[in-house]
Amino acid sequence: MSLGKTLGAQFEISVDGKPRSYRDRKAVAMEAAEYLKRKHPHSEVVVKDLASGKETVVAYKTEAAPR
């Protein structure tokens, strides 16, 4: 089964250079990428704007402890 580009997708999320997901809104793409980064902290997770080609590398963020 191959992952194809979803119709209307504007952002591609990749893990270690392999496309994993496509999203239509930047906020949703960044949220999904942050989730993937938490699951794979030693991998490079990138969100790519398909229109402009700009890539944003997602940094690992630790979750704050509840008070």
N, C-alpha and C positions, 0 to 999 in steps of 0.2 A: 504494500500500500504506500503510495507516495503522497507527500504533502504538496498540494497545489496552491498557487496564489488565489486567495479568495477574491471574488468580484467586488470591487469597491475598496479593497484594502489600500491603505496609504502608508502603513508602517510594517516592517518586517522585523521579527525578533529572532536572533540567532544565538546559538550556544556553541562556542568554539568554532565559529565559522559556518556551522550547519543551520540552515533555516529551520525554525521550530514552530513558528506561529505568525499569523498576519492579523493586524487589527486596523480598524478604520479611524480611530481617534488616538491622538498622542497620549492623553492622560491614561487611557485604558492600556495602551501598549507599554507605557512606563510601569504601570502597576503590575502587569503580567511579567515584565522583565525583572522587576525587583523580586517577585515571587520565585522566578526561576533562579535568580542569583542566590537567594536564601537556600534553595534546594541543592544548588551546585556552586558552593562558595569558591572553589578553586578553578572554576571555568570562566572564560571570558563571555559575558553576556552583552550583546549589542542591539540597540534599536536603530534601525535604518529608515530614514524618510525616503520612500520610493520616488517621490517627485523631485526632490533636490539632490538626493544621494548622500545627504549629511548623516553621519553615524554618531551615536551617543553611546559611550561605554558606561554600563551600569556598575556602580560601586556597591560593595557589600555593606549593608547597614545593619547593625545589631539592634534588636528590638529593646526598647526601654522597659525596665521592670515597673510593674504597677505599684503605686504608692499606697 
